[in-house]
Structure formats: structure tokens, C-alpha cells
Amino acid sequence: MLISVPATSANLGPGFDSLGLAIDLRNEIIIKPSQFLSVSTKGEGSDSPRIKKNTLFLNIFNENYRRLTKQEAVFRFEFTNRIPISRGLGSSSAVIVASITAAYTAAGVKYNKRDILNRALRYEHHPDNITPAVMGGFNVACVEGDRVYSKKRRLPEYLRAVLVVPDRTISTARSRTVLPKVYKKEETVYSLSRAAFMTGLFMSESWDLLRIASKDKLHQTRRMKMMPELFEVQKIALKSGAIMSTLSGSGSTFFSLCYADDSEKIRRTLQNRFPKYRVFDKALDNYGATAKS
């Protein structure tokens, strides 16, 4: 079996914990029958003993495989990690979604993507990452009870993502500590109105006003202050022609949405300005998690 799950960029400015899209930067897992458990890992995190063990994937996979088959699983897992870890590109959500998809596929149990998404919610309570990881495309999502409710819009091929990946992390848990417990009404209305506006722009493929719609007063600026050079990343990206430029998840990656004709120029400009950072020019993804037997 080959399981593949894309990277994601969540929040997208004002869409705190509710908006996200998928990027064609994929983790892949090959799963083979075996007489004993074995794991190999290459790519992102392969030099980390913690990541090499893929404990999160294996724990969730085994739990779901037992639930579906009432049996213990013994397989060989070959991981190819391409999503930078702890950089705001949904690496943890990709692991969760991949493990559940793999369990259903290995068990031979038919499923739909909504099954995978609602099961993933048990392990990741923020739908803005897990939804595009499962569904692909641009997604607006909310949680009611133990279910994710979402709407997807496919993304056109003439748009691309430019990702600036710093050499330092911003943990989600730490970044949430800088957020206030109480927000001003004006801040809340400001971001709510732009999240709604952004959703309308994506659904209607109206890109010209995304710079306005992607502004935020709930979390983005507060988190960027933890790594002040991100303000310069955003400024240069927008000046170079990005349609919008936002902190990806809780950071530290910065995501810029661009027209395909402009993306390589924007990538080069950002790479020249920030030579110590990795800068990717990537297609967007409309497929989400996939499984092939």
C-alpha cells in the first residue's frame, strides 16, 4: 500500500482554527506485509530518534487496525517525510490522517473521507489542518459535537504556494501562550468579517481582494512578534506580487499565495533576502489523503 498526505497551511490570517488549504508537498508511507514490525524513515526528521520511531503514526494505526479487525498488525513501514516538522505546515495532522487512512486500507474496510476526518478529530481538535489534509483544496470547517462540518473548494492550477521555512520552530503550544484570554469586541469583529470575506473570495475565485481579507487581529501579529523577521518576509512577499501572505498555522513558516507566473520570481526574491531559510515554490493540492493498494 502507498499512503500519501499533503502539507497544509491553516488559519490563513483571520480564519483562526477554521480555514485551511492543502499544498502539494507530501509525506508518503509504503506498507508491506511482514513477519515482524519494522520501520524505516528518510527525509524530514530522519536524523531525530524520536521522529525515526514514528510512534504517533504506529500508535494510531495499531489502535484503529485493532478496532477494525480485532487483530494485531505486523507490517513493514517505509516513511518518506517531505513536510517540514514543527513549522506550521501540518506535519502532525499529516501523520494522524495517514495513520487512520492506512489502518482502514490495511484492514480492507471501505470508508469515505468524512469517516477519516471525524476519526482524526479524536487526535487533533483543530479542524483547519486535518480537513484539507483529508479533503485537499481550500476548506472552511467547524466542529459540532464529535463531527467536523466542512465545505471544500478546488484550487485552480494557475495558483501556487511560496513557502518560507525558517530554521527555527514556533511550537503551537508555546505560541498560544502569547494570545490573550479576552479579546476586544473590535478585534473580534475585524477578524470575523475578514474570515467570512476570505471564504467568499475563495469560493467565488475572486483573488483581487485577498490582501484585505487576509488581515487579522486575533493571533497572527502576536505570534509573529516571537520571530520579528517574519514581518519582513510578509512585506517582501506582498511587494513582490503575492496575492496574500500569512503565517502558516502557528508558524514559523510563512505562506504566500501567488499566481503561477509570479511564483518563481517571488521565491527567488525571498531566497536571496533570507539565504538561511528554505523557500519552496509548490503547487496546491486538490486531492488530500490518498491510498493505493
URMO-V600527 format. One record per helix or strand of 3 or more residues. SS is the DSSP state (2 for helix, 1 for strand). FROM is the first residue (numbers start at 1). TO is the last residue. If there is no record, write none. Layout:
SS,FROM,TO
SS,FROM,TO
This chain:
1,2,10
1,19,33
1,38,43
2,49,53
2,55,69
1,75,81
2,91,107
2,113,120
2,127,135
1,138,144
1,147,153
1,159,165
2,172,176
2,185,203
2,210,213
2,220,227
2,229,239
1,244,247
1,254,259
2,260,273
1,278,284
1,290,292
